[in-house]
Amino acid sequence: MTPGSVRSAAALNEQIRALWIRAGGSLSAQERAEYELLVVEWAEAIRGEVIEAA
């Protein structure tokens, strides 16, 4: 994942949900790291969508 990603917040949300489902609700250290990156990217996408909407 790179800064300035063009993935939408909705797409990232789906990836986060899929990660939790695959993990069975308990994340390993590697999955937690992936989750944290996805959440940061999701938050950036949300901010970008809010700014664009304004």
Distance bins in CASP14 RR format, pairs under 12 A and 6 or more apart:
PFRMAT RR
TARGET T0000
AUTHOR 0000-0000-0000
RMODE 2
METHOD distances of the structure
MODEL  1
1 7 0 0 0 0 1 0 0 0 0 0 0
1 11 0 0 0 0 0 1 0 0 0 0 0
1 12 0 0 0 0 1 0 0 0 0 0 0
1 15 0 0 0 0 1 0 0 0 0 0 0
1 33 0 0 0 0 0 1 0 0 0 0 0
1 34 0 0 0 0 1 0 0 0 0 0 0
1 35 0 0 0 0 0 1 0 0 0 0 0
1 36 0 0 0 0 0 1 0 0 0 0 0
1 37 1 0 1 0 0 0 0 0 0 0 0
1 38 1 0 0 1 0 0 0 0 0 0 0
1 39 0 0 0 0 0 1 0 0 0 0 0
1 40 0 0 0 0 1 0 0 0 0 0 0
1 41 1 0 1 0 0 0 0 0 0 0 0
1 42 0 0 0 0 0 1 0 0 0 0 0
1 44 0 0 0 0 0 1 0 0 0 0 0
1 45 0 0 0 0 0 1 0 0 0 0 0
2 37 0 0 0 0 0 1 0 0 0 0 0
2 40 0 0 0 0 0 1 0 0 0 0 0
2 41 0 0 0 0 1 0 0 0 0 0 0
2 44 0 0 0 0 0 1 0 0 0 0 0
3 37 0 0 0 0 0 1 0 0 0 0 0
3 40 0 0 0 0 1 0 0 0 0 0 0
3 41 0 0 0 0 1 0 0 0 0 0 0
3 44 1 0 0 1 0 0 0 0 0 0 0
3 45 0 0 0 0 0 1 0 0 0 0 0
4 40 0 0 0 0 0 1 0 0 0 0 0
4 41 0 0 0 0 1 0 0 0 0 0 0
4 44 1 0 0 1 0 0 0 0 0 0 0
4 45 0 0 0 0 1 0 0 0 0 0 0
4 47 0 0 0 0 0 1 0 0 0 0 0
4 48 0 0 0 0 1 0 0 0 0 0 0
5 11 0 0 0 0 1 0 0 0 0 0 0
5 12 0 0 0 0 1 0 0 0 0 0 0
5 15 0 0 0 0 0 1 0 0 0 0 0
5 37 0 0 0 0 0 1 0 0 0 0 0
5 38 0 0 0 0 0 1 0 0 0 0 0
5 40 0 0 0 0 0 1 0 0 0 0 0
5 41 1 0 1 0 0 0 0 0 0 0 0
5 42 0 0 0 0 1 0 0 0 0 0 0
5 43 0 0 0 0 0 1 0 0 0 0 0
5 44 1 0 0 1 0 0 0 0 0 0 0
5 45 1 0 0 1 0 0 0 0 0 0 0
5 48 0 0 0 0 0 1 0 0 0 0 0
6 12 0 0 0 0 0 1 0 0 0 0 0
6 41 0 0 0 0 0 1 0 0 0 0 0
6 44 0 0 0 0 0 1 0 0 0 0 0
6 45 0 0 0 0 1 0 0 0 0 0 0
6 48 0 0 0 0 0 1 0 0 0 0 0
6 49 0 0 0 0 0 1 0 0 0 0 0
7 13 0 0 0 0 0 1 0 0 0 0 0
7 14 0 0 0 0 1 0 0 0 0 0 0
7 15 0 0 0 0 1 0 0 0 0 0 0
7 16 0 0 0 0 0 1 0 0 0 0 0
7 37 0 0 0 0 0 1 0 0 0 0 0
7 38 0 0 0 0 1 0 0 0 0 0 0
7 41 1 0 0 1 0 0 0 0 0 0 0
7 42 0 0 0 0 1 0 0 0 0 0 0
7 44 0 0 0 0 1 0 0 0 0 0 0
7 45 1 0 0 1 0 0 0 0 0 0 0
7 46 0 0 0 0 0 1 0 0 0 0 0
7 48 0 0 0 0 0 1 0 0 0 0 0
7 49 0 0 0 0 0 1 0 0 0 0 0
8 14 0 0 0 0 1 0 0 0 0 0 0
8 15 0 0 0 0 0 1 0 0 0 0 0
8 41 0 0 0 0 0 1 0 0 0 0 0
8 42 0 0 0 0 1 0 0 0 0 0 0
8 44 0 0 0 0 0 1 0 0 0 0 0
8 45 1 0 0 1 0 0 0 0 0 0 0
8 46 0 0 0 0 1 0 0 0 0 0 0
8 48 0 0 0 0 0 1 0 0 0 0 0
8 49 1 0 0 1 0 0 0 0 0 0 0
8 52 0 0 0 0 0 1 0 0 0 0 0
9 15 0 0 0 0 0 1 0 0 0 0 0
9 16 0 0 0 0 0 1 0 0 0 0 0
9 38 0 0 0 0 0 1 0 0 0 0 0
9 39 0 0 0 0 0 1 0 0 0 0 0
9 41 0 0 0 0 1 0 0 0 0 0 0
9 42 1 0 1 0 0 0 0 0 0 0 0
9 43 0 0 0 0 1 0 0 0 0 0 0
9 44 0 0 0 0 1 0 0 0 0 0 0
9 45 1 0 1 0 0 0 0 0 0 0 0
9 46 1 0 1 0 0 0 0 0 0 0 0
9 47 0 0 0 0 1 0 0 0 0 0 0
9 48 0 0 0 0 1 0 0 0 0 0 0
9 49 1 0 1 0 0 0 0 0 0 0 0
9 50 0 0 0 0 1 0 0 0 0 0 0
9 52 0 0 0 0 0 1 0 0 0 0 0
9 53 0 0 0 0 0 1 0 0 0 0 0
10 16 0 0 0 0 0 1 0 0 0 0 0
10 17 0 0 0 0 0 1 0 0 0 0 0
10 42 0 0 0 0 1 0 0 0 0 0 0
10 45 0 0 0 0 1 0 0 0 0 0 0
10 46 0 0 0 0 1 0 0 0 0 0 0
10 49 0 0 0 0 1 0 0 0 0 0 0
11 17 0 0 0 0 0 1 0 0 0 0 0
11 18 0 0 0 0 0 1 0 0 0 0 0
11 38 0 0 0 0 0 1 0 0 0 0 0
11 41 0 0 0 0 1 0 0 0 0 0 0
11 42 0 0 0 0 1 0 0 0 0 0 0
11 45 0 0 0 0 1 0 0 0 0 0 0
11 49 0 0 0 0 0 1 0 0 0 0 0
12 18 0 0 0 0 0 1 0 0 0 0 0
12 19 0 0 0 0 0 1 0 0 0 0 0
12 34 0 0 0 0 0 1 0 0 0 0 0
12 35 0 0 0 0 0 1 0 0 0 0 0
12 37 0 0 0 0 1 0 0 0 0 0 0
12 38 1 0 1 0 0 0 0 0 0 0 0
12 39 0 0 0 0 1 0 0 0 0 0 0
12 40 0 0 0 0 1 0 0 0 0 0 0
12 41 1 0 1 0 0 0 0 0 0 0 0
12 42 1 0 1 0 0 0 0 0 0 0 0
12 43 0 0 0 0 1 0 0 0 0 0 0
12 44 0 0 0 0 1 0 0 0 0 0 0
12 45 1 0 1 0 0 0 0 0 0 0 0
12 46 0 0 0 0 1 0 0 0 0 0 0
12 49 0 0 0 0 0 1 0 0 0 0 0
13 19 0 0 0 0 0 1 0 0 0 0 0
13 20 0 0 0 0 0 1 0 0 0 0 0
13 38 0 0 0 0 1 0 0 0 0 0 0
13 39 0 0 0 0 1 0 0 0 0 0 0
13 41 0 0 0 0 0 1 0 0 0 0 0
13 42 1 0 0 1 0 0 0 0 0 0 0
13 43 0 0 0 0 0 1 0 0 0 0 0
13 45 0 0 0 0 1 0 0 0 0 0 0
13 46 0 0 0 0 1 0 0 0 0 0 0
13 49 0 0 0 0 0 1 0 0 0 0 0
14 20 0 0 0 0 0 1 0 0 0 0 0
14 21 0 0 0 0 0 1 0 0 0 0 0
14 38 0 0 0 0 0 1 0 0 0 0 0
14 42 0 0 0 0 0 1 0 0 0 0 0
15 21 0 0 0 0 0 1 0 0 0 0 0
15 22 0 0 0 0 0 1 0 0 0 0 0
15 31 0 0 0 0 0 1 0 0 0 0 0
15 34 0 0 0 0 1 0 0 0 0 0 0
15 35 0 0 0 0 1 0 0 0 0 0 0
15 37 0 0 0 0 0 1 0 0 0 0 0
15 38 1 0 1 0 0 0 0 0 0 0 0
15 39 0 0 0 0 0 1 0 0 0 0 0
15 41 0 0 0 0 1 0 0 0 0 0 0
15 42 0 0 0 0 1 0 0 0 0 0 0
15 45 0 0 0 0 0 1 0 0 0 0 0
16 22 0 0 0 0 0 1 0 0 0 0 0
16 23 0 0 0 0 0 1 0 0 0 0 0
16 25 0 0 0 0 0 1 0 0 0 0 0
16 27 0 0 0 0 0 1 0 0 0 0 0
16 31 0 0 0 0 0 1 0 0 0 0 0
16 34 0 0 0 0 1 0 0 0 0 0 0
16 35 1 0 0 1 0 0 0 0 0 0 0
16 36 0 0 0 0 0 1 0 0 0 0 0
16 37 0 0 0 0 0 1 0 0 0 0 0
16 38 1 0 1 0 0 0 0 0 0 0 0
16 39 1 0 0 1 0 0 0 0 0 0 0
16 40 0 0 0 0 0 1 0 0 0 0 0
16 41 0 0 0 0 1 0 0 0 0 0 0
16 42 1 0 0 1 0 0 0 0 0 0 0
16 43 0 0 0 0 0 1 0 0 0 0 0
16 45 0 0 0 0 0 1 0 0 0 0 0
17 23 0 0 0 0 0 1 0 0 0 0 0
17 24 0 0 0 0 0 1 0 0 0 0 0
17 25 0 0 0 0 0 1 0 0 0 0 0
17 35 0 0 0 0 0 1 0 0 0 0 0
17 38 0 0 0 0 0 1 0 0 0 0 0
17 39 0 0 0 0 0 1 0 0 0 0 0
17 42 0 0 0 0 0 1 0 0 0 0 0
18 24 0 0 0 0 0 1 0 0 0 0 0
18 25 0 0 0 0 0 1 0 0 0 0 0
18 31 0 0 0 0 0 1 0 0 0 0 0
18 34 0 0 0 0 0 1 0 0 0 0 0
18 35 0 0 0 0 0 1 0 0 0 0 0
18 38 0 0 0 0 1 0 0 0 0 0 0
19 25 0 0 0 0 1 0 0 0 0 0 0
19 26 0 0 0 0 0 1 0 0 0 0 0
19 27 1 0 0 1 0 0 0 0 0 0 0
19 28 0 0 0 0 0 1 0 0 0 0 0
19 30 0 0 0 0 0 1 0 0 0 0 0
19 31 1 0 0 1 0 0 0 0 0 0 0
19 32 0 0 0 0 1 0 0 0 0 0 0
19 33 0 0 0 0 0 1 0 0 0 0 0
19 34 1 0 0 1 0 0 0 0 0 0 0
19 35 1 0 1 0 0 0 0 0 0 0 0
19 36 0 0 0 0 0 1 0 0 0 0 0
19 37 0 0 0 0 0 1 0 0 0 0 0
19 38 1 0 0 1 0 0 0 0 0 0 0
19 39 0 0 0 0 0 1 0 0 0 0 0
19 42 0 0 0 0 0 1 0 0 0 0 0
20 26 0 0 0 0 1 0 0 0 0 0 0
20 27 1 0 0 1 0 0 0 0 0 0 0
20 31 0 0 0 0 1 0 0 0 0 0 0
20 32 0 0 0 0 0 1 0 0 0 0 0
20 34 0 0 0 0 0 1 0 0 0 0 0
20 35 1 0 0 1 0 0 0 0 0 0 0
20 38 0 0 0 0 0 1 0 0 0 0 0
20 39 0 0 0 0 0 1 0 0 0 0 0
21 27 0 0 0 0 0 1 0 0 0 0 0
21 31 0 0 0 0 0 1 0 0 0 0 0
22 28 0 0 0 0 0 1 0 0 0 0 0
22 30 0 0 0 0 0 1 0 0 0 0 0
22 31 1 0 0 1 0 0 0 0 0 0 0
22 34 0 0 0 0 0 1 0 0 0 0 0
22 35 0 0 0 0 0 1 0 0 0 0 0
23 29 0 0 0 0 0 1 0 0 0 0 0
23 30 0 0 0 0 1 0 0 0 0 0 0
23 31 1 0 1 0 0 0 0 0 0 0 0
23 32 0 0 0 0 1 0 0 0 0 0 0
23 34 0 0 0 0 1 0 0 0 0 0 0
23 35 0 0 0 0 1 0 0 0 0 0 0
24 31 0 0 0 0 1 0 0 0 0 0 0
25 31 0 0 0 0 1 0 0 0 0 0 0
25 32 0 0 0 0 0 1 0 0 0 0 0
25 35 0 0 0 0 0 1 0 0 0 0 0
26 32 0 0 0 0 1 0 0 0 0 0 0
26 35 0 0 0 0 0 1 0 0 0 0 0
27 33 0 0 0 0 1 0 0 0 0 0 0
27 34 0 0 0 0 1 0 0 0 0 0 0
27 35 1 0 1 0 0 0 0 0 0 0 0
27 36 0 0 0 0 1 0 0 0 0 0 0
27 38 0 0 0 0 0 1 0 0 0 0 0
27 39 0 0 0 0 0 1 0 0 0 0 0
28 34 0 0 0 0 1 0 0 0 0 0 0
28 35 0 0 0 0 0 1 0 0 0 0 0
29 35 0 0 0 0 0 1 0 0 0 0 0
29 36 0 0 0 0 0 1 0 0 0 0 0
30 36 0 0 0 0 0 1 0 0 0 0 0
30 37 0 0 0 0 0 1 0 0 0 0 0
31 37 0 0 0 0 0 1 0 0 0 0 0
31 38 0 0 0 0 0 1 0 0 0 0 0
32 38 0 0 0 0 0 1 0 0 0 0 0
32 39 0 0 0 0 0 1 0 0 0 0 0
33 39 0 0 0 0 0 1 0 0 0 0 0
33 40 0 0 0 0 0 1 0 0 0 0 0
34 40 0 0 0 0 0 1 0 0 0 0 0
34 41 0 0 0 0 0 1 0 0 0 0 0
35 41 0 0 0 0 0 1 0 0 0 0 0
35 42 0 0 0 0 0 1 0 0 0 0 0
36 42 0 0 0 0 0 1 0 0 0 0 0
36 43 0 0 0 0 0 1 0 0 0 0 0
37 43 0 0 0 0 0 1 0 0 0 0 0
37 44 0 0 0 0 0 1 0 0 0 0 0
38 44 0 0 0 0 0 1 0 0 0 0 0
38 45 0 0 0 0 0 1 0 0 0 0 0
39 45 0 0 0 0 0 1 0 0 0 0 0
39 46 0 0 0 0 0 1 0 0 0 0 0
40 46 0 0 0 0 0 1 0 0 0 0 0
40 47 0 0 0 0 0 1 0 0 0 0 0
41 47 0 0 0 0 0 1 0 0 0 0 0
41 48 0 0 0 0 0 1 0 0 0 0 0
42 48 0 0 0 0 0 1 0 0 0 0 0
42 49 0 0 0 0 0 1 0 0 0 0 0
43 49 0 0 0 0 0 1 0 0 0 0 0
43 50 0 0 0 0 0 1 0 0 0 0 0
44 50 0 0 0 0 0 1 0 0 0 0 0
44 51 0 0 0 0 0 1 0 0 0 0 0
45 51 0 0 0 0 0 1 0 0 0 0 0
45 52 0 0 0 0 0 1 0 0 0 0 0
46 52 0 0 0 0 0 1 0 0 0 0 0
46 53 0 0 0 0 0 1 0 0 0 0 0
47 53 0 0 0 0 0 1 0 0 0 0 0
47 54 0 0 0 0 0 1 0 0 0 0 0
48 54 0 0 0 0 1 0 0 0 0 0 0
END
